[in-house]
């Protein structure tokens, strides 16, 4: 078995930093020397550069990905009682902001092979109070946006893309048109949490849109509801990306595509190693989207998941469960409309998925050690 001397991380931010240390240190020191900590030149430059990278008209930076979702829903004018459809298999923030605004989250199941929202179930869930859909591009691959957008257009609904895990992913429409994740709906929302593919060294987020009107509304809401200082035209929040984080993100944006390529190399190694096992289901790649592998998530078949995790931990290999409890079974979101068994795919996924280390710094010897360790347990 391969020998690994370095501690294995789910995400190795230290090694990633060491490779770009000179660029990062100079950028951070530049902000400190300028003392332009809030809405300074680095924020404006990052906004412009991310717009160019995404091919979108407007990027509005904010404090974190959860704020991005909240501000997006506020800008769309959603009112208490309005229903917003999203996937049951996702991180809680997607539903959290719906509930915080007094909206009604409507949950639907996902596809068992892609983890993305089931479009047939989505359309069945649309009712007279439905106002928006929040597809989640989970683990780094786009949901089926062409069909989702068609459903939204048919029923007159807004689309807010949760692209916190898929920044940089490309979606290809049936006519050959290509668009970046987060730029296809009315608004795209992302997070720059440190472990994300494009992560800063603290909290950060952004919203994207091609609408001048929505951009102006989101910018105003994120700045206490003001477009002119001390004149507040709407209820707003205080949500901004600070200049140090923007400076870091400017550097890392230049490396984002190479990071995605390295993640794909690691994913391909995993795929090949696990291809012959009937007990391991590797992530499906779809034709309509490339994959940037925020996570590499296996489905286990007839394998004791906790036993596997304990086995890996004993060898110094971390693993994670994204996600152990469906949204409809979380205490905070219990609802008489939903009972155990209503979302069988999500419930099965929550019971069977396991995510392995995935980042741009994985060396072949480390991948060999991880895969051999997994197979050692699975094949016993």
MIFI-416844 format. One record per residue (C-alpha): residue number from 1; x, y, z. Coordinates in nm, 4 decimals, padded with zeros to 6 digits. Layout:
BEGIN
+-----+----------+----------+----------+
:   i :        u :        v :        w :
+-----+----------+----------+----------+
: NUM :        X :        Y :        Z :
...
+-----+----------+----------+----------+
//
This chain:
BEGIN
+-----+----------+----------+----------+
:   i :        u :        v :        w :
+-----+----------+----------+----------+
:   1 :  00.0000 :  00.0000 :  00.0000 :
:   2 :  00.1141 :  00.3540 : -00.0760 :
:   3 :  00.2793 :  00.5467 :  00.2050 :
:   4 :  00.1609 :  00.9004 :  00.2820 :
:   5 :  00.3778 :  01.1149 :  00.5062 :
:   6 :  00.1664 :  01.4305 :  00.5011 :
:   7 : -00.1569 :  01.4595 :  00.7012 :
:   8 : -00.4551 :  01.4110 :  00.4718 :
:   9 : -00.7135 :  01.6895 :  00.4693 :
:  10 : -01.0662 :  01.7031 :  00.3293 :
:  11 : -00.9565 :  02.0375 :  00.1825 :
:  12 : -00.5893 :  02.1353 :  00.1972 :
:  13 : -00.6002 :  02.5148 :  00.2207 :
:  14 : -00.2509 :  02.5395 :  00.3690 :
:  15 : -00.0745 :  02.3805 :  00.0718 :
:  16 : -00.2923 :  02.5772 : -00.1678 :
:  17 : -00.1884 :  02.8992 :  00.0089 :
:  18 :  00.1791 :  02.8060 :  00.0066 :
:  19 :  00.1732 :  02.7789 : -00.3736 :
:  20 :  00.0376 :  03.1339 : -00.4143 :
:  21 :  00.1765 :  03.2825 : -00.0945 :
:  22 :  00.3659 :  03.5633 : -00.2633 :
:  23 :  00.0604 :  03.6798 : -00.4566 :
:  24 : -00.1697 :  03.6548 : -00.1549 :
:  25 :  00.0654 :  03.8264 :  00.0893 :
:  26 :  00.1251 :  04.1172 : -00.1476 :
:  27 : -00.2483 :  04.1585 : -00.2113 :
:  28 : -00.3397 :  04.1579 :  00.1585 :
:  29 : -00.0560 :  04.3948 :  00.2503 :
:  30 : -00.1689 :  04.6282 : -00.0266 :
:  31 : -00.5123 :  04.6585 :  00.1324 :
:  32 : -00.3653 :  04.7154 :  00.4779 :
:  33 : -00.1388 :  04.9874 :  00.3447 :
:  34 : -00.4270 :  05.1550 :  00.1620 :
:  35 : -00.6616 :  05.1341 :  00.4650 :
:  36 : -00.9484 :  05.0989 :  00.2151 :
:  37 : -01.1072 :  04.8116 :  00.4043 :
:  38 : -01.4721 :  04.8510 :  00.3040 :
:  39 : -01.5925 :  04.8887 : -00.0581 :
:  40 : -01.2397 :  04.9763 : -00.1621 :
:  41 : -01.0764 :  04.9381 : -00.5037 :
:  42 : -01.0161 :  04.5649 : -00.4515 :
:  43 : -01.3895 :  04.5004 : -00.4129 :
:  44 : -01.4687 :  04.6951 : -00.7285 :
:  45 : -01.1924 :  04.5175 : -00.9202 :
:  46 : -01.3055 :  04.1735 : -00.8036 :
:  47 : -01.6640 :  04.2528 : -00.8992 :
:  48 : -01.5532 :  04.3497 : -01.2499 :
:  49 : -01.3237 :  04.0504 : -01.2936 :
:  50 : -01.5850 :  03.8021 : -01.1740 :
:  51 : -01.8406 :  03.9552 : -01.4116 :
:  52 : -01.5965 :  03.9011 : -01.6982 :
:  53 : -01.5190 :  03.5437 : -01.5925 :
:  54 : -01.8861 :  03.4493 : -01.5598 :
:  55 : -02.0038 :  03.6418 : -01.8647 :
:  56 : -02.2734 :  03.8073 : -01.6555 :
:  57 : -02.3742 :  04.1731 : -01.6527 :
:  58 : -02.3783 :  04.2318 : -01.2771 :
:  59 : -02.2043 :  04.0800 : -00.9746 :
:  60 : -02.3052 :  04.2178 : -00.6342 :
:  61 : -02.0630 :  04.1043 : -00.3622 :
:  62 : -02.1990 :  04.0468 : -00.0112 :
:  63 : -02.1002 :  03.9017 :  00.3250 :
:  64 : -02.1793 :  03.5327 :  00.2724 :
:  65 : -02.3774 :  03.2875 :  00.0632 :
:  66 : -02.6755 :  03.2775 :  00.2996 :
:  67 : -02.7097 :  03.6554 :  00.2768 :
:  68 : -02.6914 :  03.6243 : -00.1005 :
:  69 : -02.9960 :  03.3972 : -00.1057 :
:  70 : -03.1872 :  03.6212 :  00.1351 :
:  71 : -03.1123 :  03.9415 : -00.0538 :
:  72 : -03.2075 :  03.7738 : -00.3825 :
:  73 : -03.5498 :  03.6773 : -00.2470 :
:  74 : -03.6009 :  04.0242 : -00.1013 :
:  75 : -03.5123 :  04.1845 : -00.4350 :
:  76 : -03.7664 :  03.9670 : -00.6150 :
:  77 : -04.0378 :  04.1045 : -00.3881 :
:  78 : -04.1414 :  03.7709 : -00.2394 :
:  79 : -04.3953 :  03.8119 :  00.0403 :
:  80 : -04.4827 :  03.6041 :  00.3489 :
:  81 : -04.6935 :  03.3096 :  00.2440 :
:  82 : -04.5399 :  03.2825 : -00.1016 :
:  83 : -04.4090 :  02.9356 : -00.1771 :
:  84 : -04.0531 :  02.8650 : -00.2912 :
:  85 : -03.9605 :  02.5217 : -00.4251 :
:  86 : -03.6198 :  02.3690 : -00.3566 :
:  87 : -03.4541 :  02.0305 : -00.3167 :
:  88 : -03.4880 :  01.8241 : -00.0001 :
:  89 : -03.1268 :  01.7060 : -00.0366 :
:  90 : -02.9181 :  02.0176 :  00.0240 :
:  91 : -02.7504 :  02.2244 :  00.2918 :
:  92 : -02.9910 :  02.3928 :  00.5317 :
:  93 : -02.9116 :  02.7500 :  00.4187 :
:  94 : -03.1168 :  02.7003 :  00.1026 :
:  95 : -03.4367 :  02.6510 :  00.3028 :
:  96 : -03.3291 :  02.8630 :  00.5992 :
:  97 : -03.3627 :  03.1957 :  00.4206 :
:  98 : -03.7016 :  03.0967 :  00.2800 :
:  99 : -03.8288 :  03.0392 :  00.6324 :
: 100 : -03.6580 :  03.3482 :  00.7749 :
: 101 : -03.8471 :  03.5701 :  00.5304 :
: 102 : -04.1806 :  03.4159 :  00.6222 :
: 103 : -04.2006 :  03.2337 :  00.2903 :
: 104 : -04.3063 :  02.8706 :  00.2672 :
: 105 : -04.0427 :  02.6188 :  00.1626 :
: 106 : -04.1778 :  02.3483 : -00.0648 :
: 107 : -03.9449 :  02.0498 : -00.0811 :
: 108 : -03.9087 :  01.7991 : -00.3626 :
: 109 : -03.6982 :  01.4891 : -00.4120 :
: 110 : -03.3820 :  01.4621 : -00.6196 :
: 111 : -03.2484 :  01.2252 : -00.8844 :
: 112 : -03.0618 :  00.9274 : -00.7374 :
: 113 : -02.7642 :  00.9469 : -00.9732 :
: 114 : -02.6954 :  01.3233 : -00.9982 :
: 115 : -02.8300 :  01.4453 : -00.6596 :
: 116 : -03.0023 :  01.7331 : -00.8449 :
: 117 : -03.3626 :  01.8432 : -00.8089 :
: 118 : -03.6119 :  01.6134 : -00.9824 :
: 119 : -03.7772 :  01.8292 : -01.2496 :
: 120 : -04.0861 :  01.6083 : -01.2799 :
: 121 : -04.1458 :  01.6288 : -00.9050 :
: 122 : -04.0726 :  02.0007 : -00.9127 :
: 123 : -04.3499 :  02.0669 : -01.1626 :
: 124 : -04.5946 :  01.8535 : -00.9624 :
: 125 : -04.5212 :  02.0685 : -00.6555 :
: 126 : -04.6193 :  02.3966 : -00.8221 :
: 127 : -04.9362 :  02.5505 : -00.6798 :
: 128 : -05.1197 :  02.8840 : -00.6851 :
: 129 : -04.8884 :  03.0319 : -00.4192 :
: 130 : -04.5640 :  02.9219 : -00.5865 :
: 131 : -04.3467 :  03.2174 : -00.6834 :
: 132 : -03.9912 :  03.0851 : -00.7221 :
: 133 : -03.7672 :  02.7820 : -00.7703 :
: 134 : -03.4244 :  02.7430 : -00.6105 :
: 135 : -03.2301 :  02.4704 : -00.7922 :
: 136 : -02.9101 :  02.3684 : -00.6147 :
: 137 : -02.6037 :  02.2817 : -00.8233 :
: 138 : -02.4934 :  02.0261 : -00.5684 :
: 139 : -02.1358 :  01.9010 : -00.5313 :
: 140 : -02.0125 :  02.0890 : -00.8417 :
: 141 : -02.2408 :  01.9948 : -01.1308 :
: 142 : -02.5318 :  02.1968 : -01.2693 :
: 143 : -02.8903 :  02.0880 : -01.2295 :
: 144 : -03.0904 :  02.0429 : -01.5510 :
: 145 : -03.1376 :  02.4154 : -01.6043 :
: 146 : -03.2861 :  02.3993 : -01.9549 :
: 147 : -03.5833 :  02.1993 : -01.8285 :
: 148 : -03.6072 :  02.3989 : -01.5051 :
: 149 : -03.6127 :  02.7283 : -01.6942 :
: 150 : -03.8809 :  02.5913 : -01.9274 :
: 151 : -04.0972 :  02.4936 : -01.6289 :
: 152 : -04.0406 :  02.8347 : -01.4694 :
: 153 : -04.1377 :  03.0161 : -01.7883 :
: 154 : -04.4485 :  02.8014 : -01.8310 :
: 155 : -04.5699 :  02.8849 : -01.4798 :
: 156 : -04.4355 :  03.2415 : -01.4502 :
: 157 : -04.1872 :  03.1668 : -01.1735 :
: 158 : -03.8564 :  03.3223 : -01.0698 :
: 159 : -03.5414 :  03.1085 : -01.0687 :
: 160 : -03.2685 :  03.1629 : -00.8085 :
: 161 : -02.9663 :  02.9394 : -00.8640 :
: 162 : -02.7816 :  02.8216 : -00.5544 :
: 163 : -02.4366 :  02.7823 : -00.7048 :
: 164 : -02.2276 :  02.7864 : -00.3883 :
: 165 : -02.0762 :  02.4475 : -00.4795 :
: 166 : -02.0467 :  02.4858 : -00.8557 :
: 167 : -01.8770 :  02.8151 : -00.9388 :
: 168 : -01.6962 :  02.7790 : -01.2710 :
: 169 : -01.9094 :  02.4900 : -01.3946 :
: 170 : -02.0328 :  02.5244 : -01.7546 :
: 171 : -02.3855 :  02.4329 : -01.8643 :
: 172 : -02.4501 :  02.3464 : -02.2292 :
: 173 : -02.8000 :  02.3990 : -02.3693 :
: 174 : -02.9424 :  02.1755 : -02.6426 :
: 175 : -02.8751 :  02.4484 : -02.9016 :
: 176 : -02.5049 :  02.4518 : -02.8087 :
: 177 : -02.5149 :  02.7717 : -02.6040 :
: 178 : -02.2876 :  02.7561 : -02.3003 :
: 179 : -02.3409 :  02.9460 : -01.9746 :
: 180 : -02.1692 :  02.9469 : -01.6369 :
: 181 : -02.3468 :  02.8114 : -01.3304 :
: 182 : -02.5446 :  03.0891 : -01.1640 :
: 183 : -02.5952 :  03.3011 : -01.4761 :
: 184 : -02.9000 :  03.1296 : -01.6271 :
: 185 : -03.1823 :  03.2109 : -01.3868 :
: 186 : -03.3049 :  03.5485 : -01.2659 :
: 187 : -03.0373 :  03.5538 : -00.9948 :
: 188 : -02.7432 :  03.3316 : -00.9055 :
: 189 : -02.6071 :  03.3127 : -00.5508 :
: 190 : -02.2715 :  03.1888 : -00.4321 :
: 191 : -02.0552 :  03.1557 : -00.1238 :
: 192 : -01.6834 :  03.2223 : -00.0873 :
: 193 : -01.6520 :  03.0202 :  00.2333 :
: 194 : -01.2872 :  02.9076 :  00.2619 :
: 195 : -01.3509 :  02.5453 :  00.1609 :
: 196 : -01.5387 :  02.6391 : -00.1572 :
: 197 : -01.3691 :  02.6011 : -00.4965 :
: 198 : -01.3301 :  02.9792 : -00.4991 :
: 199 : -01.2892 :  03.0512 : -00.1301 :
: 200 : -01.1594 :  03.3493 :  00.0629 :
: 201 : -00.9974 :  03.3482 :  00.4070 :
: 202 : -01.3135 :  03.4332 :  00.5970 :
: 203 : -01.6745 :  03.4773 :  00.4920 :
: 204 : -01.7932 :  03.6152 :  00.1612 :
: 205 : -02.0593 :  03.5767 : -00.1035 :
: 206 : -02.2082 :  03.7264 : -00.4170 :
: 207 : -02.5168 :  03.7502 : -00.6330 :
: 208 : -02.5198 :  03.7517 : -01.0139 :
: 209 : -02.7818 :  03.8821 : -01.2554 :
: 210 : -02.8232 :  04.0156 : -01.6083 :
: 211 : -03.1070 :  04.2430 : -01.4952 :
: 212 : -03.0202 :  04.6075 : -01.4346 :
: 213 : -03.3279 :  04.6477 : -01.2170 :
: 214 : -03.2559 :  04.3464 : -00.9958 :
: 215 : -02.8899 :  04.4448 : -00.9657 :
: 216 : -02.9853 :  04.7908 : -00.8417 :
: 217 : -03.2325 :  04.6437 : -00.5921 :
: 218 : -02.9846 :  04.3902 : -00.4553 :
: 219 : -02.7108 :  04.6501 : -00.4264 :
: 220 : -02.9471 :  04.8768 : -00.2360 :
: 221 : -03.0789 :  04.6034 : -00.0057 :
: 222 : -02.7249 :  04.4875 :  00.0781 :
: 223 : -02.6389 :  04.8460 :  00.1769 :
: 224 : -02.9077 :  04.9146 :  00.4383 :
: 225 : -03.1681 :  04.9833 :  00.1689 :
: 226 : -02.9898 :  05.2956 :  00.0473 :
: 227 : -02.8592 :  05.3969 : -00.2931 :
: 228 : -02.7651 :  05.7454 : -00.1688 :
: 229 : -02.6001 :  05.7683 :  00.1728 :
: 230 : -02.8483 :  05.8269 :  00.4572 :
: 231 : -03.1514 :  05.8052 :  00.2222 :
: 232 : -03.3136 :  05.4662 :  00.2809 :
: 233 : -03.5685 :  05.3707 :  00.0166 :
: 234 : -03.6324 :  05.0144 :  00.1294 :
: 235 : -03.5770 :  04.7784 :  00.4180 :
: 236 : -03.2262 :  04.6452 :  00.3810 :
: 237 : -02.9455 :  04.4609 :  00.5522 :
: 238 : -02.5766 :  04.5202 :  00.6122 :
: 239 : -02.3984 :  04.2659 :  00.3955 :
: 240 : -02.0690 :  04.3393 :  00.2271 :
: 241 : -01.7513 :  04.1690 :  00.1132 :
: 242 : -01.4516 :  04.3348 :  00.2777 :
: 243 : -01.1522 :  04.4508 :  00.0743 :
: 244 : -00.9041 :  04.1989 :  00.2152 :
: 245 : -01.1270 :  03.9080 :  00.1135 :
: 246 : -01.1836 :  04.0644 : -00.2279 :
: 247 : -00.8077 :  04.0975 : -00.2781 :
: 248 : -00.7613 :  03.7284 : -00.1934 :
: 249 : -01.0459 :  03.6279 : -00.4246 :
: 250 : -00.8954 :  03.8262 : -00.7124 :
: 251 : -00.5816 :  03.6134 : -00.6868 :
: 252 : -00.7659 :  03.2847 : -00.6498 :
: 253 : -01.0059 :  03.3621 : -00.9366 :
: 254 : -00.7050 :  03.3558 : -01.1702 :
: 255 : -00.6373 :  02.9987 : -01.0580 :
: 256 : -00.9983 :  02.8767 : -01.0475 :
: 257 : -00.9967 :  02.6849 : -01.3748 :
: 258 : -00.6695 :  02.5119 : -01.2905 :
: 259 : -00.8131 :  02.4195 : -00.9505 :
: 260 : -01.1126 :  02.2626 : -01.1271 :
: 261 : -00.8813 :  02.0696 : -01.3582 :
: 262 : -00.6882 :  01.9293 : -01.0613 :
: 263 : -01.0106 :  01.8328 : -00.8871 :
: 264 : -01.1223 :  01.6517 : -01.2029 :
: 265 : -00.7913 :  01.4654 : -01.2159 :
: 266 : -00.8470 :  01.3483 : -00.8592 :
: 267 : -01.2070 :  01.2509 : -00.9373 :
: 268 : -01.0940 :  01.0507 : -01.2407 :
: 269 : -00.8451 :  00.8635 : -01.0236 :
: 270 : -01.1208 :  00.7792 : -00.7746 :
: 271 : -01.3531 :  00.6729 : -01.0573 :
: 272 : -01.0994 :  00.4368 : -01.2088 :
: 273 : -01.0048 :  00.2854 : -00.8736 :
: 274 : -01.3670 :  00.2170 : -00.7751 :
: 275 : -01.4989 :  00.1172 : -01.1194 :
: 276 : -01.4942 : -00.2555 : -01.0494 :
: 277 : -01.6798 : -00.2451 : -00.7172 :
: 278 : -02.0507 : -00.3239 : -00.7053 :
: 279 : -02.0605 : -00.1768 : -00.3556 :
: 280 : -01.9509 :  00.1748 : -00.4608 :
: 281 : -02.1479 :  00.4033 : -00.6898 :
: 282 : -01.9333 :  00.6819 : -00.8272 :
: 283 : -02.0691 :  01.0288 : -00.9163 :
: 284 : -02.2492 :  01.0480 : -01.2497 :
: 285 : -02.1332 :  01.2974 : -01.5114 :
: 286 : -02.4102 :  01.4497 : -01.7231 :
: 287 : -02.3888 :  01.5728 : -02.0820 :
: 288 : -02.5425 :  01.9119 : -02.0076 :
: 289 : -02.2858 :  02.0167 : -01.7469 :
: 290 : -01.9210 :  01.9756 : -01.6664 :
: 291 : -01.8223 :  01.9007 : -01.3076 :
: 292 : -01.5960 :  02.1066 : -01.0824 :
: 293 : -01.6083 :  01.8556 : -00.7946 :
: 294 : -01.6652 :  02.0617 : -00.4868 :
: 295 : -01.7223 :  01.7206 : -00.3313 :
: 296 : -01.6509 :  01.3668 : -00.4447 :
: 297 : -01.9469 :  01.1726 : -00.3107 :
: 298 : -01.9893 :  00.7970 : -00.3279 :
: 299 : -02.3072 :  00.5993 : -00.2661 :
: 300 : -02.2506 :  00.2836 : -00.0640 :
: 301 : -02.4339 : -00.0405 : -00.1391 :
: 302 : -02.4313 : -00.2960 :  00.1396 :
: 303 : -02.1437 : -00.1290 :  00.3223 :
: 304 : -02.1463 : -00.0260 :  00.6877 :
: 305 : -02.0891 :  00.3472 :  00.6444 :
: 306 : -01.9817 :  00.4202 :  00.9993 :
: 307 : -01.7563 :  00.1162 :  00.9917 :
: 308 : -01.5922 :  00.2494 :  00.6761 :
: 309 : -01.5510 :  00.5939 :  00.8281 :
: 310 : -01.3930 :  00.4443 :  01.1396 :
: 311 : -01.1610 :  00.2331 :  00.9238 :
: 312 : -01.0521 :  00.5387 :  00.7250 :
: 313 : -01.0125 :  00.7532 :  01.0353 :
: 314 : -00.7843 :  00.4877 :  01.1814 :
: 315 : -00.5573 :  00.5394 :  00.8835 :
: 316 : -00.5686 :  00.9178 :  00.9117 :
: 317 : -00.8142 :  00.9620 :  00.6234 :
: 318 : -01.0999 :  01.2066 :  00.6863 :
: 319 : -01.4458 :  01.1647 :  00.5371 :
: 320 : -01.7740 :  01.3539 :  00.5596 :
: 321 : -02.1459 :  01.2910 :  00.5235 :
: 322 : -02.3176 :  01.5497 :  00.3051 :
: 323 : -02.5947 :  01.5309 :  00.4307 :
: 324 : -02.6990 :  01.2964 :  00.7136 :
: 325 : -03.0562 :  01.4259 :  00.7627 :
: 326 : -03.3043 :  01.5348 :  00.4905 :
: 327 : -03.4450 :  01.8845 :  00.5280 :
: 328 : -03.7972 :  01.7508 :  00.5833 :
: 329 : -03.6726 :  01.5539 :  00.8859 :
: 330 : -03.4724 :  01.8354 :  01.0468 :
: 331 : -03.6328 :  01.9500 :  01.3742 :
: 332 : -03.6384 :  02.3125 :  01.2613 :
: 333 : -03.8298 :  02.2261 :  00.9432 :
: 334 : -04.0740 :  01.9596 :  01.0572 :
: 335 : -04.3994 :  02.0158 :  00.8709 :
: 336 : -04.7230 :  01.8153 :  00.8755 :
: 337 : -04.7176 :  01.8191 :  00.4952 :
: 338 : -04.4100 :  01.5965 :  00.4985 :
: 339 : -04.3613 :  01.2594 :  00.6626 :
: 340 : -04.0861 :  01.0008 :  00.6648 :
: 341 : -04.0908 :  00.8085 :  00.3373 :
: 342 : -04.2238 :  01.0932 :  00.1229 :
: 343 : -03.8826 :  01.1618 : -00.0311 :
: 344 : -03.7377 :  00.8136 : -00.0744 :
: 345 : -03.4376 :  00.9110 : -00.2873 :
: 346 : -03.3229 :  01.1818 : -00.0468 :
: 347 : -03.3714 :  00.9527 :  00.2512 :
: 348 : -03.1721 :  00.6774 :  00.0804 :
: 349 : -02.8932 :  00.9188 : -00.0102 :
: 350 : -02.8718 :  01.0535 :  00.3432 :
: 351 : -02.8292 :  00.6964 :  00.4649 :
: 352 : -02.5716 :  00.5890 :  00.2061 :
: 353 : -02.3497 :  00.8760 :  00.0847 :
: 354 : -01.9924 :  00.9408 :  00.1920 :
: 355 : -01.7577 :  01.2121 :  00.0648 :
: 356 : -01.3853 :  01.1560 :  00.0332 :
: 357 : -01.1060 :  01.4166 :  00.0417 :
: 358 : -01.1337 :  01.6432 : -00.2621 :
: 359 : -00.9160 :  01.9418 : -00.3420 :
: 360 : -00.6594 :  02.0692 : -00.5879 :
: 361 : -00.3557 :  01.9546 : -00.3876 :
: 362 : -00.4168 :  01.5778 : -00.3829 :
: 363 : -00.1090 :  01.3861 : -00.4934 :
: 364 : -00.1263 :  01.0485 : -00.6666 :
: 365 :  00.0324 :  00.8705 : -00.3695 :
: 366 : -00.2384 :  01.0142 : -00.1440 :
: 367 : -00.5139 :  00.9121 : -00.3838 :
: 368 : -00.3670 :  00.5640 : -00.4046 :
: 369 : -00.3598 :  00.5353 : -00.0255 :
: 370 : -00.7201 :  00.6595 :  00.0079 :
: 371 : -00.8625 :  00.4325 : -00.2607 :
: 372 : -00.6736 :  00.1254 : -00.1404 :
: 373 : -00.7945 :  00.1926 :  00.2127 :
: 374 : -01.1561 :  00.2217 :  00.0996 :
: 375 : -01.1360 : -00.0984 : -00.1053 :
: 376 : -00.9614 : -00.2803 :  00.1770 :
: 377 : -01.2705 : -00.2300 :  00.3939 :
: 378 : -01.5338 : -00.2695 :  00.1216 :
: 379 : -01.3857 : -00.5953 : -00.0090 :
: 380 : -01.3268 : -00.7654 :  00.3260 :
+-----+----------+----------+----------+
//
